[in-house]
Amino acid sequence: MARNTLPSQPPRTPASQPADGRPRLLAFGVRRLHSLLQELAPQYADRAAIEVLELGFGDAVAEVRTRLAHPRPGLQAEVLVAAGSNGAYLRSHLDLPVALVKVSGFDVMRALSHARRLTRRIAFITYQQAPEPWRSFDEVFGLDITHRTYRDEDDARACVQELKDQGIEAVVGPGLVADLASEAGLHGIFLYSDDAVREALDDAVEIARIGRIEAARRERLNTILGQLKDGVVAVDMQERIETLNPAMAHLLGADAGTLLGRRLSDVAPELSLATTLRDARTETEAIQRLGHRMLVTSRLPIVEQGVQTGAVLACQDPAAIQRADRHLRSQRTHQPRPTATRYGLDDIAGSSATIARARDLARRCAASDATVLVVGESGTGKELLAQGIHRASRRAAQPFIAVNCAAFPESLLESELFGYEEGAFTGSRRGGKAGLFEAAHTGTIFLDEVGEMPVPLQTRLLRVLQEREILRIGATEPTAIDVRVIAATHRDLAAEVERADGSFRRDLYYRLNILRLSLPPLRERREDIAELAGTLLSKVAARLRIDPAGARPLVDALVEASTHYAWPGNVRELENLIERLVVAGDQALAGKRGARAALLDLAPELLDAAPAAKTAPTPPDTLRNHRAQEERERILAVLAECGGDRAAACARLGIGRTTLWRKLKGQGAA
């Protein structure tokens, strides 16, 4: 380090603190350059706040470092101004930009011309090397002028003394050299002109302006990066860390300030960007481990104006991606999706008072998002009513998801309803699967046969109804859902709640039984059978693409013959019978005496359902009658075990449906 012989307490030009946003410059010069800087600085008052200090080398560096370590408003320099060896020294020891006072060809010509007017024994002393203009002049004009270079103040003093001993009378050089020459009794010619200093000050103002633009850009970028949950780090071409956000510093387990300038490969070899810097290749969404964490990483080269200047690494937490995915799925309300329903409330046929009341109550239920419990025997149209409620509600454009709780075993029903995470169980789908509750988000889910739901799942369903969120199998964080629940059952849930075995939870029953709708069985609205038969005939014929005219006589006969039929399968059974008549219509009527005779072959259960005589004679107590009584009791017992399902009873008894109806008719039990 050069020895500094300048005053330790330099005089300073008064400098007002730039509260108006002007850039602040700190100009260093000694002797003649200091005086020139003081003279020119006021001319820049409208463009910059310039403070001129008569310091050089180590003292100048110490002053700047003190200000950086103890910042005070108005004293923080943005750009330094210096000349010659002093400027080079500041550049090599400080990180602040330095605008150099440069020697121009005009400066060299002016100084040499001035020296030649004084004497012909001239020397030219410069810092480290001759300026380009001097080398050009010397080659073209062959100037007989001695040239020397110096490295520091002591070297400059020695050069001056040596040249004096050689008879040199005038020395041209920077302020330090010119002053040393004057002290030695020689002519000291100052090399720098006013224009050279002005050019340096102009450069400093422009550097400060560009620096402020870059600083604002960098601050904006850092603000954006600071808000990101993903870790982001940028490096230069030597893989030195230039910037990183708090999330990346957290991943690396260190303070951001201690990481700047270090090679990323030294900090975290797993996250190295060396390959990206070498090959300039983009790599996105790679899965890799950092310590005990799994990360999704993306690597991209940084290219500025066609030149690669570094690389950037972004790290995402897979758990955060999954949370965002669940959040987005739970928040998707922007695009209406087509409804999956086929029926509205007006599609529920019938004009009887009981069905009319059910339709009116369903319309009132549609205006609310409260849970609905639909109660009715199998085949009464519970799902049709649920679809009608959905279509009449504000959720009509959203999904309608129907699931039969009796159709799945417990473990499968749980995964279908609530979904699962990847790896939740053997055979689980890669990436997991959304459950039906998630699929019904913003819409309606219809839980048919909810009374058949296993008790453990009843507990989970209760939580869904209470908290409006689901937890996938294998997940640790719940997913919020917005779902309207409509449940249906053919069971008497109130009685199930009171049973000793606790087959249905009381608290769940109360949660479901907020809005209650009861659908009457078909036998309680016989006046609707004719209307239903006509509607179903048109529907079935259209679905099967068969002309309904051929089956109409059979349907009319069916309506007439079913006056006393109990209709255990309700509307579903009626539809199935009509479909049977539509398919076999023309062929059944061919060659027969009439529609009733054809109906006897196709649906004997209806014709055998005529009521018994009001005063039937008491059968004699014979062996045959005893066997008939036992047979009747056996048939009735099997029917009870099969829940009234006569097809299942026939299968267990090993008899045909016609035989079953005949025996029941003969025993007065039809």
Secondary structure, DSSP 8 states (H G I E B T S, - for coil): -----S-SS--B------TTS--EEEEE--THHHHHHHHHGGGGTTT-EEEEE---HHHHHHHHHHHHHS--TT---SEEEEEHHHHHHHHHH-SS-EEEE---HHHHHHHHHHHHHH-S-EEEEEESS--HHHHHHHHHH----EEEEESSHHHHHHHHHHHHHTT--EEEESHHHHHHHHHTTSEEEE---HHHHHHHHHHHHHHHHHHHHHHHHHHHHHHHHHH-SSEEEEEETT-BEEEE-HHHHHHHTS-HHHHTTSBHHHH-GGG--HHHHHH---EEEEEEEETTEEEEEEEEEEEETTEEEEEEEEEE-HHHHHHHHHHHHHH--SS---------GGGS---SHHHHHHHHHHHHHHTS-S-EEEE--TTS-HHHHHHHHHHHSTTTTS-EEEEETTSS-HHHHHHHHHEE-TTSSTT--TT-EE-HHHHTTTSEEEEETGGGS-HHHHHHHHHHHHHSEE--BT-SS-EE---EEEEEESS-HHHHHHSTT--S-HHHHHHHTTEEEE---GGG-GGGHHHHHHHHHHHHHHHHT--GGGGHHHHHHHHHHTTT---TTHHHHHHHHHHHHHHHHHHHHTTSS-HHHHHHHH-HHHHTT----TT-------HHHHHHHHHHHHHHHHHHHTTT-HHHHHHHHT--HHHHHHHHHHTT--
